[in-house]
Amino acid sequence: MMEITMDRKDARAARKDLKAARRADLDGSGPTIEERAPERLPGATAKFALLGEVLLVGLLVFAVGVVVVTLPAALAAGSRHLRRFLRAEGSSLAQFFGDVRAALPGGLAVGAVALLIGGALAGDIVVASSGLLPGGEIFTVIGWVGLIVLGAVLVGLSATWQPGGGWGAALRTFPGQVGRDVPGGCYLAATAVFVGVVTWALPPLIVPGLGCAVLAAVAIPERPRRRA
């Protein structure tokens, strides 16, 4: 009877060790169980850790981008931070704020232009909705579509920014990326709609909404696609 009990304990311990080894294998923290190519984005396999990092990035982006004109720099730094996490590289807060400082000079200009365009579109929606203009419904639709496109461009452009090339390189590169991946551009537009809707429904949700927007901007170019 004692031997049977010991065998059961050994079997439970072996199963527990195997589960722990499989978790370590999947998240990249331990040796692999089977020989295979390393994960391209090992950080994506740690689901709860990724969720926590997305929420952290949303909080950081909100804190830095609350002035609005600093939002592009915040999104750019958040994208680089989350990309480092997904690649299982160092993703410290010091690196995040270092990216913010590097992105701020040109990012302020991008943020100011985006603020002016957004203000003009919002004013168009208010005036068109007041009934003072003939065909106001059409101008209202144009205004909302413009805001969605503006949000998608802001998120995608910020995710394209790199310290070496700066915002000039991002502005030259981003249109070509959208042209080569039109569905990806539509996904970015859907992301902008998502952030707007959840923020309108409950303003505090802007924090996880921004984190999800950064995750989408990083993940969309990495998704599997059919090649011609």
KETI-535641 format. One record per atom (N, C-alpha, C): residue in one letter; z, x, y. Coordinates in steps of 0.2 Angstrom, whole numbers, plus 2048, in hexadecimal, padded with zeros to 3 digits. Each point is the difference from the previous one (the first is absolute). Layout:
REM KETI-535641
AZXY;...
***
This chain:
REM KETI-535641
M8008047FA;M8007FC806;M800804806;M804806800;M800804806;M7F9804801;E7FD8017FB;E7F9803800;E7FB7FC803;I8017F97FF;I7FB7FB802;I8017FF808;T807800802;T8017FF807;T7FE806804;M8018067FD;M7FD806803;M7F9800801;D7FC7FE7FB;D7F9800800;D7FE7FB806;R8037FA801;R7FE7FC805;R801803807;K806803800;K802804807;K7FA805801;D7FE8047FB;D7FB805801;D7FA7FD802;A7FE7FA7FD;A7FA7FD801;A8007FD808;R8057FD802;R8017FE807;R7FF805805;A8048067FE;A7FF806805;A7F9803800;A7FD8007FA;A7F9802800;A7FB7FC804;R8017F9800;R7FC7FB804;R801801807;K807801802;K802801807;K7FD807802;D8008057FC;D7FD806803;D7F8800800;L7FD7FC7FC;L7F97FF800;L7FE7FC807;K8047FB801;K7FE7FC806;K801804806;A805804801;A801805805;A7FB805801;A7FE8027FA;A7FA805800;A7FA7FD803;R7FE7FA7FE;R7FA7FC802;R8017FF808;R8067FE802;R8007FF807;R7FF807804;A8038057FE;A7FF806803;A7F88037FF;D7FD7FE7FB;D7F98017FF;D7FC7FD805;L8017F9801;L7FC7FC805;L801802807;D807801802;D801801807;D7FF808802;G7FE8047FB;G7FF807801;G806804801;S8067FE7FF;S806804801;S8028047FA;G7FC7FF7FA;G8028037FA;G7FA8027FC;P8008047FB;P7FA8027FC;P7FD7FA7FD;T7F98017FF;T7FC7FB7FD;T8017FF7F9;I8007FA7FD;I8017FF7F9;I7F98027FC;E7FB7FE803;E7F98017FD;E7FC804805;E7FC8047FD;E7FB804804;E7FB7FC803;R800800807;R7FB7FC804;R7FF803807;A7FB7FE803;A7FF802807;A8067FD804;P802804805;P8057FE805;P7FE7FA804;E8057FC802;E7FE7FA804;E7FE802807;R7FB7FD802;R7FD801807;R8057FF805;L8047FA7FF;L8057FE805;L8067FE7FC;P8048057FE;P8067FF7FC;P8057FC803;G800800807;G8057FC803;G7FF7F9800;A7FA7FD7FE;A7FF7F97FF;A8037FD7FA;T8018057FB;T8037FD7FA;T8077FE800;A804803805;A8077FE801;A8007FA805;K8007FA7FD;K7FF7FA803;K8067FE806;F8068017FD;F8067FE805;F800806805;A7FF8067FF;A800805805;A7FB7FF805;L7FA7FE7FD;L7FA7FF805;L8027FA805;L8037FB7FD;L8027FA804;L805802806;G8058047FE;G805803805;G7FC804805;E7FB8047FE;E7FD805805;E7FB7FB804;V7FD7FB7FE;V7FC7FC804;V8057FC805;L8067FE7FE;L8047FD805;L803805805;L8018067FE;L802806805;L7FB801805;V7F98017FD;V7FB801805;V7FF7FB805;G8017F97FE;G7FF7FB804;G806800806;L8068027FE;L805801805;L7FE805805;L7FE8067FD;L7FE806804;L7FB7FE805;V7FA7FD7FD;V7FB7FE805;V8027FB805;F8047FB7FE;F8027FC805;F804803806;A8058057FE;A804803804;A7FC804805;V7FB8047FE;V7FC804804;V7FB7FC804;G7FD7FB7FD;G7FB7FC803;G8027FA804;V8077FF801;V8027FA804;V7FD800807;V7FF806803;V7FD800806;V7F97FE801;V7FD7FF7FA;V7F97FD7FF;V7FB806801;V800804806;V7FB805801;V8018067FB;T8068007FD;T8028057FB;T7FE7FE7F9;L7FE7FA7FF;L7FF7FD7F9;L7FB8047FD;P7FA803803;P7FB8047FC;P8038067FD;A804804804;A8048067FE;A8047FE7FA;A8047FA801;A8057FE7FA;A7FC7FF7FA;L7FB7FC800;L7FC7FE7FA;L7FD8077FD;A7FD804804;A7FE8067FD;A8058047FD;A806801803;A8058047FD;A8027FC7F9;G8017FA801;G8027FC7FA;G7FB8007FA;S7FA801802;S7FA8007FA;S8018077FD;R801805804;R8018077FD;R8068017FC;H8057FC802;H8078017FD;H7FF7FC7F9;L7FD7FA800;L7FF7FD7FA;L7FB8037FB;R7FB803803;R7FB8047FC;R8048067FC;R804803804;R8048067FC;R8047FD7FB;F8037FA801;F8057FE7FB;F7FC7FE7FA;L7FA7FD800;L7FC7FE7FB;L7FD8067FC;R7FF805803;R7FE8067FD;R8068057FD;A8067FD801;A8068037FE;A801807803;E7FE800807;E801806804;E8077FF804;G801805804;G8067FF804;G7FF7FB806;S8047FB800;S7FF7FA805;S8077FF804;S802805804;S806800803;S7FF7FC807;L8067FE803;L7FF7FD807;L7FE805805;A8028077FF;A7FE805805;A7F8800800;Q7FD8007FA;Q7F9800800;Q7FD7FA804;F8037FA7FF;F7FD7FA803;F801801807;F805802803;F801801807;F7FC805803;G7FE8057FC;G7FC806802;G7F97FD801;D7FE7FB7FB;D7F97FD801;D8007FC806;V8057FC801;V8017FC806;V7FE804807;R804806800;R7FF804806;R7F9803800;A7FD8017FB;A7F9803800;A7FB7FA801;A8017FA7FE;A7FC7FA802;A8007FD806;L806801804;L8017FD806;L7FB801806;P7FE806801;P7FC801806;P7FA7FC800;G7FC8007FB;G7FA7FC800;G8017F97FE;G8067FF7FC;G8027F97FE;G8027FC805;L803803806;L8017FC805;L7FA7FD804;A7FB803800;A7FA7FE803;A7FD7FA7FB;V8008017FA;V7FD7FB7FB;V8057FA801;G806801800;G8057FA801;G7FF7FC806;A7FE804806;A7FF7FD806;A7FA7FC800;V7FA8027FD;V7FA7FD800;V8017FA7FB;A8038007FB;A8027FB7FB;A8047FA804;L805802804;L8047FC803;L7FC7FC805;L7FB803804;L7FC7FD805;L7FB7FB7FC;I7FD8027FB;I7FC7FB7FC;I8037FA7FD;G8068027FD;G8047FA7FE;G8037FC805;G801802806;G8027FC805;G7FB7FB803;A7FA803800;A7FA7FC802;A7FE7FB7FB;L8018027FA;L7FE7FB7FA;L8067FA800;A806802801;A8057FB800;A7FF7FB806;G7FF803806;G7FE7FC806;G7FA7FB7FF;D7FB8037FD;D7FB7FC7FE;D8027FA7FC;I8048017FB;I8027FA7FC;I8057FB804;V804803804;V8047FB804;V7FC7FC805;V7FB803803;V7FC7FC805;V7FB7FB7FC;A7FD8037FA;A7FC7FB7FC;A8047FA7FD;S8068027FE;S8047FA7FD;S8037FB805;S7FF802807;S8037FB805;S7FB7FB801;G7FA8007FE;G7FB7FB801;G7FD800807;L801806804;L7FC801806;L7F9802800;L7FE8037FA;L7FA8027FF;L7FC7FC7FB;P7F97FE802;P7FC7FD7FB;P7FF8047FA;G8007FD7FA;G7FF8047FA;G8068057FE;G8067FE802;G806804800;G8028027F8;E7FE7FB7FC;E8018027F9;E7FD8067FD;I7F9801803;I7FD8067FE;I803806802;F802800806;F803806803;F8078017FD;T8037FB7FE;T8078017FC;T7FE8037FA;V7FB7FE7FC;V7FF8037FA;V7FE808801;I7FC801805;I7FE807802;I806804801;G8047FD804;G806804802;G8048027FA;W8017FB7FB;W8048027FA;W7FD8057FB;V7F97FF800;V7FC8057FC;V801807803;G7FF800806;G801806804;G8078047FF;L8057FC800;L8078027FE;L8018037F9;I7FD7FC7FC;I8008027F8;I7FC807800;V7FA800803;V7FC8077FF;V804805804;L8037FF805;L804805804;L8068037FC;G8037FB7FC;G8068027FC;G7FD8047FA;A7FB7FE7FD;A7FD8047FA;A7FE807802;V7FC800806;V7FE807802;V806805802;L8057FD803;L806804802;L8038037FA;V8017FC7FB;V8038027FA;V7FC8057FC;G7FA7FE7FF;G7FB8057FD;G7FF806803;L7FF800807;L7FF806804;L806805800;S8067FD800;S806804800;S8018037F9;A7FE7FD7FB;A8018037F9;A7FB8067FF;T7FA800804;T7FB805800;T802806804;W8057FF804;W802806805;W8038067FC;Q7FE806801;Q8038067FD;Q802805806;P8058047FF;P802804806;P7FA805802;G7FC8037FB;G7FB805801;G7FB7FD805;G7FD7FA7FE;G7FB7FD804;G8027FC806;G8057FD800;G8037FC805;G7FC7F9800;W8017FD806;W7FE7F9800;W7F8800801;G7FD805803;G7F9800801;G7FD8007F9;A8028047FB;A7FD8017FA;A8017F97FC;A8067FD801;A8017F97FD;A7FB7FB803;L7FF800806;L7FB7FB803;L7F98017FE;R7FE8077FE;R7FA8017FE;R7FF7FE7F8;T8068017FD;T8007FF7F8;T8007F97FE;F8057FC804;F8017F97FD;F7FA7FC800;P7FC7FF805;P7FA7FC7FF;P7FC8017FA;G7FF8067FE;G7FC8027FA;G8047FE7FA;Q806800800;Q8047FE7FA;Q8007F97FF;V8007FC805;V7FF7F9800;V7F97FE7FE;G7FB803802;G7F97FF7FE;G7FF8017F9;R8038057FD;R8008027F9;R8047FB7FC;D8057FD803;D8047FC7FC;D8027F9804;V7FB7FC800;V8017FA804;V8057FB7FD;P8018007F9;P8067FC7FD;P806803803;G801806800;G806803802;G8027FE807;G7FA800805;G8027FD806;G8027F9801;C7FD7FC7FB;C8037F97FF;C8078007FE;Y8028057FC;Y8078007FD;Y804802806;L7FE804805;L804802805;L8017FA805;A7FB7FC801;A8007FA804;A8057FB7FD;A8008007F9;A8057FB7FD;A807803801;T801806800;T806803801;T8037FF807;A7FB800805;A8027FE807;A8027F9801;V7FD7FC7FC;V8017F8800;V8078007FD;F8018037FA;F8078007FD;F806801804;V7FF806804;V805802804;V8027FB806;G7FA7FE803;G8017FB805;G8037F97FE;V7FE7FE7FA;V8037FA7FD;V8088007FF;V8018067FC;V8078007FE;V805802806;T7FD803805;T804801807;T8017FA803;W7FA7FB800;W8017FA804;W8057FB7FC;A8008017F9;A8047FB7FD;A808802800;L801807801;L807802800;L7FF807803;P802801807;P7FF807803;P8038067FD;P8067FF7FD;P8028067FC;P7FC8037FB;L7FB7FC7FD;L7FC8027FB;L7FB805802;I7FF801807;I7FC805802;I8018077FD;V8068017FE;V8028077FE;V7FD8017F9;P8017FB7FB;P7FD8017F9;P7F87FF801;G7FE7FC805;G7F97FF801;G7FC806802;L803804805;L7FD806802;L8008057FA;G8068017FC;G8008047FA;G7FA7FE7FB;C7FF7FA7FF;C7FA7FE7FC;C7FA801803;A7FF800806;A7FA802804;A7FE8077FF;V805804800;V7FF8077FF;V7FE8027F9;L8047FC7FB;L7FE8017F9;L7F97FE7FF;A7FE7FB803;A7F97FD7FF;A7FB805802;A801803806;A7FC805803;A7FF8067FC;V8058027FD;V8008067FC;V7FD7FE7F9;A8017FA7FD;A7FE7FF7F9;A7F97FD800;I7FD7FD805;I7FA7FD800;I7FA8067FF;P800805803;P7FB8067FE;P8018037F9;E8067FF7FD;E8028037FA;E7FE7FB7FA;R7FF7FA802;R7FF7FB7FA;R7F98027FC;P8007FE7FA;P7FA8017FC;P7FB7FC802;R7FA803801;R7FA7FC802;R7FA8017FC;R7FC7FB7FF;R7F98017FD;R7FC805804;R7FD8047FD;R7FB805803;R7F97FE7FE;A7FC801805;A7F97FE7FF;A7FD8057FB;
***
